[in-house]
Amino acid sequence: MESHRLLFDGAMGTTINEYPDRDWEAPEEVTFRYPDRMTDIYRAYVEAGAHVLTTNTFGGNLIRLSRAGLTDQVEEINRGAAEQARAAAGDRAWVAGDMGQSGDFLEPLGDISRSTMLDAFRVQAEYLAEGGADLLLCETFSDLSEIQIAIEAAQSTGLPVFATMTYDINLHTMMGVSPIDGMRACEEAGADVVGCNCGNGPEEMTKVLEQMIEAGPKKPLMAQSNAGVPELVDGKVCYLYPPEKMVEFARNWLGRGVSVIGSCCGSTTNTTRLLRQVVDDFPDSP
């Protein structure tokens, strides 16, 4: 588990939302409306040293796209994003097809059937694979059943599957899942890499990782923290957590055996650049 270490890129939504002319309903629209912008973002993360680029498809499943009236663009969004990232990556980075949660609840808590959710994720996974993704990342999930469905859909492509859940300040997901239960559920579903992402910052993520490490992970661990919690400054949402401090936490995670790191909401290419220096400090990095 410690022989290879991978560095994922940083925030996608945060970067996209920095553009002043935000005239889209969902971030996924930027893929086909402003392809040059997306290419610039992917290339910037390659230059910053990311081993893996994450596609702009977090909300690219059919359930989530239906809210923005984008179901007809599901192929254009997912295949297109993978193709853009693949072109920017060249032979310098891998491409992770990003699959986020549906935003709805499964029956009986909600109205979505298991078969409907599985189909929504499977369609997304297939287009990401066809576009050139090297692996699929199921991230920011809070419900055990949903992430296991997403993993099943991703596995149908034959690509490696990374799976992470999001834990809050109480060290549980929004649906009350503990770090150990989340890790085990992802392992049992067949994910190749498991762990955590997003959350309230690296302090809380460290506590989550400690529980996973002490329980003994059966698969490599992954961690991508937010740049702290968002704050409202002059009417603008900002993440003010110093990237240098985030990097020190990441150094500790790598030292404890975490194999895959990156950064989430509020991070920038500068965060990725600093993290690459840390990864390179370890002798067995790729």
C-alpha positions as CSV (number, residue, x, y, z in Angstrom):
1,M,0.0,0.0,0.0
2,E,2.9,2.3,0.6
3,S,4.9,1.5,-2.5
4,H,3.1,4.0,-4.8
5,R,1.7,7.4,-4.0
6,L,-0.6,9.4,-6.3
7,L,-1.5,13.1,-6.3
8,F,-4.9,14.1,-7.5
9,D,-5.7,17.7,-8.6
10,G,-7.6,20.3,-6.7
11,A,-11.0,22.0,-6.7
12,M,-12.9,22.0,-10.0
13,G,-16.2,23.8,-8.9
14,T,-14.3,26.5,-7.0
15,T,-12.1,27.2,-10.0
16,I,-15.0,27.3,-12.4
17,N,-17.0,29.6,-10.2
18,E,-14.2,32.2,-10.2
19,Y,-15.1,33.2,-13.7
20,P,-17.0,36.5,-13.5
21,D,-19.6,35.7,-16.2
22,R,-21.3,32.8,-14.4
23,D,-24.1,32.2,-16.9
24,W,-24.7,28.5,-16.4
25,E,-27.1,26.5,-14.4
26,A,-24.7,23.7,-13.6
27,P,-20.9,23.6,-13.7
28,E,-21.0,20.7,-16.1
29,E,-22.4,23.0,-18.8
30,V,-19.0,24.7,-18.9
31,T,-17.6,21.6,-20.6
32,F,-19.5,22.1,-23.8
33,R,-20.1,25.9,-23.6
34,Y,-16.6,27.0,-22.7
35,P,-14.2,24.2,-23.8
36,D,-11.2,26.5,-23.9
37,R,-11.7,27.3,-20.2
38,M,-11.8,23.7,-19.3
39,T,-8.7,23.0,-21.2
40,D,-6.9,25.8,-19.4
41,I,-8.0,24.3,-16.0
42,Y,-6.9,20.8,-16.8
43,R,-3.5,22.0,-18.2
44,A,-2.9,24.2,-15.2
45,Y,-3.3,21.2,-12.9
46,V,-0.9,19.2,-15.1
47,E,1.7,22.0,-14.9
48,A,1.2,22.1,-11.1
49,G,2.2,18.5,-10.9
50,A,-1.0,16.5,-10.5
51,H,-0.6,12.8,-11.4
52,V,-4.4,12.5,-11.9
53,L,-6.9,15.0,-13.5
54,T,-10.5,14.9,-12.3
55,T,-13.2,15.5,-15.0
56,N,-15.8,18.2,-14.6
57,T,-18.6,15.7,-14.2
58,F,-19.3,15.6,-10.5
59,G,-23.1,16.2,-11.2
60,G,-23.0,14.3,-14.5
61,N,-25.4,11.5,-13.6
62,L,-28.9,11.5,-15.2
63,I,-30.7,12.2,-11.9
64,R,-28.7,15.3,-11.1
65,L,-28.7,16.6,-14.7
66,S,-32.5,16.3,-14.9
67,R,-32.7,19.2,-12.4
68,A,-30.8,21.5,-14.7
69,G,-32.6,20.3,-17.8
70,L,-29.4,18.7,-19.1
71,T,-30.3,15.0,-19.5
72,D,-30.1,15.3,-23.3
73,Q,-26.4,16.4,-22.9
74,V,-25.4,13.5,-20.7
75,E,-23.1,12.1,-23.3
76,E,-21.7,15.5,-24.3
77,I,-21.0,16.3,-20.7
78,N,-19.3,13.1,-19.6
79,R,-17.6,11.9,-22.8
80,G,-16.7,15.4,-23.6
81,A,-15.1,16.1,-20.2
82,A,-13.1,12.9,-20.4
83,E,-11.9,13.7,-23.9
84,Q,-10.8,17.3,-22.8
85,A,-9.0,16.0,-19.7
86,R,-7.4,13.2,-21.7
87,A,-6.1,15.7,-24.3
88,A,-4.7,18.0,-21.7
89,A,-3.1,15.1,-19.7
90,G,-1.3,13.6,-22.7
91,D,1.3,11.2,-21.3
92,R,1.9,13.3,-18.2
93,A,-1.2,12.4,-16.1
94,W,-4.0,10.0,-15.8
95,V,-7.7,10.9,-16.0
96,A,-10.3,10.2,-13.3
97,G,-13.9,10.2,-14.4
98,D,-15.7,12.0,-11.6
99,M,-19.0,10.6,-10.3
100,G,-20.7,12.5,-7.4
101,Q,-23.8,11.6,-5.5
102,S,-27.2,11.9,-7.1
103,G,-28.6,14.5,-4.7
104,D,-31.7,12.4,-4.1
105,F,-32.7,9.6,-1.7
106,L,-33.3,6.0,-2.4
107,E,-36.6,4.3,-1.6
108,P,-38.1,4.2,1.0
109,L,-36.6,7.4,2.3
110,G,-36.9,9.0,-1.1
111,D,-38.5,8.3,-4.5
112,I,-35.5,6.9,-6.4
113,S,-35.5,3.1,-7.0
114,R,-32.3,1.1,-6.9
115,S,-32.6,0.3,-10.6
116,T,-33.1,3.9,-11.6
117,M,-30.0,5.0,-9.6
118,L,-27.9,2.2,-10.9
119,D,-28.8,3.1,-14.5
120,A,-28.1,6.8,-13.9
121,F,-24.6,6.0,-12.7
122,R,-24.0,3.3,-15.3
123,V,-24.7,5.6,-18.2
124,Q,-22.4,8.2,-16.8
125,A,-19.6,5.7,-16.1
126,E,-19.9,4.3,-19.7
127,Y,-19.5,7.7,-21.3
128,L,-16.6,8.6,-19.1
129,A,-14.8,5.4,-20.0
130,E,-15.6,5.9,-23.7
131,G,-14.1,9.4,-23.4
132,G,-10.8,8.1,-22.2
133,A,-10.9,8.0,-18.4
134,D,-8.2,5.8,-16.9
135,L,-10.2,5.3,-13.7
136,L,-13.5,6.3,-12.1
137,L,-13.8,8.3,-8.9
138,C,-17.0,8.0,-6.8
139,E,-16.7,10.9,-4.4
140,T,-18.5,12.9,-1.7
141,F,-21.1,10.3,-0.9
142,S,-22.9,10.1,2.4
143,D,-25.2,7.1,2.0
144,L,-23.8,3.6,2.1
145,S,-26.3,2.1,-0.4
146,E,-25.8,4.9,-2.9
147,I,-22.0,4.7,-3.0
148,Q,-22.2,0.9,-3.3
149,I,-24.6,1.4,-6.3
150,A,-22.2,3.9,-7.8
151,I,-19.2,1.5,-7.3
152,E,-21.2,-1.3,-9.0
153,A,-22.0,1.0,-12.0
154,A,-18.4,2.1,-12.2
155,Q,-17.1,-1.5,-12.1
156,S,-19.2,-2.4,-15.1
157,T,-16.7,-0.5,-17.3
158,G,-13.7,-2.6,-16.1
159,L,-11.8,0.5,-15.0
160,P,-10.3,0.8,-11.5
161,V,-12.7,2.4,-9.0
162,F,-11.7,4.9,-6.3
163,A,-14.4,5.6,-3.7
164,T,-14.6,8.3,-1.0
165,M,-17.3,9.5,1.5
166,T,-17.6,12.8,3.2
167,Y,-17.5,13.1,7.0
168,D,-18.5,16.2,9.0
169,I,-17.3,17.7,12.3
170,N,-19.0,14.9,14.1
171,L,-16.9,12.4,12.2
172,H,-20.0,10.8,10.5
173,T,-21.5,11.4,7.1
174,M,-24.8,13.3,6.8
175,M,-26.5,10.0,6.8
176,G,-24.8,8.9,10.0
177,V,-22.2,6.6,8.6
178,S,-19.0,6.2,10.6
179,P,-15.5,6.3,8.9
180,I,-14.9,2.6,9.6
181,D,-18.4,1.5,8.2
182,G,-17.9,3.7,5.2
183,M,-14.4,2.3,4.5
184,R,-15.6,-1.3,4.9
185,A,-18.7,-0.8,2.7
186,C,-16.6,0.6,-0.1
187,E,-14.1,-2.2,0.2
188,E,-16.8,-4.9,0.2
189,A,-18.4,-3.3,-2.9
190,G,-15.1,-3.8,-4.7
191,A,-13.5,-0.3,-4.8
192,D,-9.8,-0.5,-5.5
193,V,-9.0,2.6,-3.4
194,V,-11.2,3.9,-0.5
195,G,-11.1,6.9,1.8
196,C,-12.5,10.4,2.4
197,N,-12.9,13.8,0.7
198,C,-14.3,17.3,1.2
199,G,-15.4,17.8,4.8
200,N,-14.6,20.7,7.1
201,G,-10.8,20.8,6.7
202,P,-7.7,18.7,7.3
203,E,-8.0,18.6,11.1
204,E,-11.3,16.7,11.0
205,M,-10.0,14.6,8.1
206,T,-7.0,13.6,10.2
207,K,-9.4,12.2,12.8
208,V,-11.4,10.3,10.2
209,L,-8.2,8.8,8.7
210,E,-7.0,7.8,12.2
211,Q,-10.1,5.7,12.7
212,M,-9.6,4.1,9.3
213,I,-5.9,3.4,9.8
214,E,-6.5,1.9,13.2
215,A,-9.2,-0.4,11.9
216,G,-6.8,-1.7,9.3
217,P,-7.7,-0.8,5.7
218,K,-7.8,-3.7,3.2
219,K,-7.3,-1.3,0.3
220,P,-5.1,1.7,-0.3
221,L,-6.4,4.9,1.4
222,M,-7.2,8.2,-0.2
223,A,-7.7,11.7,1.3
224,Q,-8.7,15.0,-0.3
225,S,-9.5,17.8,2.1
226,N,-11.3,21.1,1.7
227,A,-9.3,24.2,2.3
228,G,-11.1,24.7,5.6
229,V,-14.7,25.9,5.8
230,P,-16.0,28.6,3.5
231,E,-16.4,32.1,4.9
232,L,-18.3,35.1,3.5
233,V,-16.0,38.0,2.8
234,D,-17.4,41.2,1.2
235,G,-20.3,39.1,-0.2
236,K,-18.1,36.4,-1.7
237,V,-17.6,32.9,-0.5
238,C,-13.9,32.4,0.3
239,Y,-11.7,29.6,1.6
240,L,-9.0,31.1,3.7
241,Y,-7.2,28.0,5.1
242,P,-3.5,28.3,4.2
243,P,-2.3,25.8,1.7
244,E,1.0,25.5,3.5
245,K,-0.8,24.2,6.5
246,M,-2.9,21.8,4.4
247,V,0.3,20.4,3.1
248,E,1.7,19.6,6.5
249,F,-1.3,17.5,7.3
250,A,-0.9,15.7,4.0
251,R,2.7,15.0,4.8
252,N,1.5,13.3,8.0
253,W,-1.1,11.3,6.1
254,L,1.5,10.0,3.7
255,G,3.7,9.1,6.6
256,R,0.9,7.1,8.1
257,G,0.4,5.1,4.9
258,V,-2.2,7.0,2.9
259,S,-1.4,6.3,-0.7
260,V,-3.5,8.9,-2.6
261,I,-3.8,12.5,-1.7
262,G,-5.2,15.7,-3.3
263,S,-7.3,18.6,-2.3
264,C,-11.0,19.6,-2.6
265,C,-13.2,22.7,-2.3
266,G,-11.3,26.0,-2.0
267,S,-8.0,24.6,-3.2
268,T,-6.0,25.9,-6.1
269,T,-3.2,24.9,-8.4
270,N,-0.8,26.4,-5.8
271,T,-2.1,23.8,-3.3
272,T,-1.4,21.1,-5.9
273,R,2.1,22.4,-6.5
274,L,2.9,22.3,-2.8
275,L,1.5,18.8,-2.4
276,R,3.6,17.6,-5.3
277,Q,6.7,18.7,-3.5
278,V,5.6,16.7,-0.5
279,V,4.8,13.6,-2.5
280,D,8.2,13.8,-4.2
281,D,9.8,13.9,-0.8
282,F,8.8,10.2,-0.4
283,P,11.3,7.9,-2.1
284,D,8.8,5.5,-3.7
285,S,6.6,8.0,-5.5
286,P,5.6,7.3,-9.1
